[in-house]
Amino acid sequence: MSLRIVVTVKYVPDATGDRHFADDLTVDRDDVDGLLSELDEYAVEQALRISENSDDDVEVTVLTVGPEDAKDALRKALSMGADKAIHVEDDDLHGTDAIGTSLVLAKAIEKAGYDLVVSGMASTDGTMGVVPALLAERLGVPQVTLLSEVSVEDGTVKGRRDGDAASEQLEASLPAVVSVTDQSGEARYPSFKGIMAAKKKPVESWDLEDLEIEAEEVGLEGSYTVVDAAAERPARTAGTIVKDEGEGGKQLAEFLAGQKFI
């Protein structure tokens, strides 16, 4: 038997960089370096572990939607061990929200063919965490989300979801969509051999026409959510220094009370 796993990954702005909004209130990606979303690395890792532990012939495909530079996220996933990659790139995708992104991903997943879709629990830029559920709805398959442990056996995906008070054991018949948390297992670091091998792995490029999606369905025009206004975070101040000259405790208490901490 064969098992086709598609891992959805996102190219995100580096959270340590100085991020800004562009004039249209989308993220100015030209002004900051990007990278593979850290939470998506866990999804790649779990897909690779399923492949390594399976007796079936497993193919792991990584899929992203984004600009030209998003190929860097795919190369990172390929160097980790994924077999091939798909990059959906189109100028009309600029400004697409989560709902529009789920449409593009679903169409690409259907075109690629799949048995299991693996996603991170959220992206590190938008942090909405809704795309896996939207994908399952669009594909018409079960969703098993927020798993800290996942496995596939005899056409069934199984996993454990940890909550604040209890853990749940969940399962669903394939095809299915799962998302994994950052507690699912540390993502491997690409080896030099993996980095070199990634250069020879196939990367397909598709646009909206390939997926039979109209430009009006995506982008800023097709978004269900709109950013009306945004302001930069205030610069960090030096703070208040309390010098203890006998009444330091009193001054500290007054400061905390003024800030409504006590």
C-alpha positions, 0 to 999 in steps of 0.5 A: 500500500501507499500513503500520500502525506501533504504537509502545509507549511507557511513562509512567515516574517522572522519574529525577531526582525523589525516588522512593519505594515505596508500602505495597504495594511498587509505585512511588509515582507520586503522589509524583513527576512522570512523563514519556515514557520517554527510551528510548521516544522513540527508538522514536517517532523511528524509526517517524517516520523509516520513515514519512517515508522510505516511499512507502507510506501510513504510520500511526503509532499510539502505545500506552501502558498506565498511569494517567490521567497516562500521557496525558502520554507519549502527548501527547509522542509525538503532538507529535513527529509520531505520528498517533494514540494509544491509552491502556489504563487500568484500576484493576485494572492497578495492579501489573501486571508485565512479563508481564501488561503484554505481555498487555495490549499484545498484545491492544491491538495486535491490536485496533488492527491492525498491520504493525510494532511498534516498542519501545524497548530497555527502560524507564527505570524497570524496565529489564528489556528483555523486553517486545518479546520477550514481545510477539513471542511473544504475537503469534506474529511474528518479533522483531528486537531491539536495533537501532541502524539500522532500515528497512522495504522491500517487506514486510521490516523490516531492521536492524543490531544492534551487539555488542561485537565485531561487527555483525549485519545482520538482517531479518524479514518483516512483521508483526514486532516490533522494538526500537531502542537509544539509538544509533539516532538522536537523537529530535526535539524537538517543535516548537510547531506539533507541540505544537498539532497534537497537541491535535487528534489522536485518543486512544482510551481502552480498558479491560480489558473492551474487550480481553477480559482478566480482572482476575485475569490482571493487577495484583498478583494476576496477576503472576508476579513479586513484590517481597517487600521494599524499602529506601530507598537510604542517604543520601549521606555527606560522605565521607572527607577526606585532608589531605596533611601529608606522609603524604597518599599513605599515608593515601590508600593505606590508605583505598583498601585498606580499601575493597578498591579496591587 
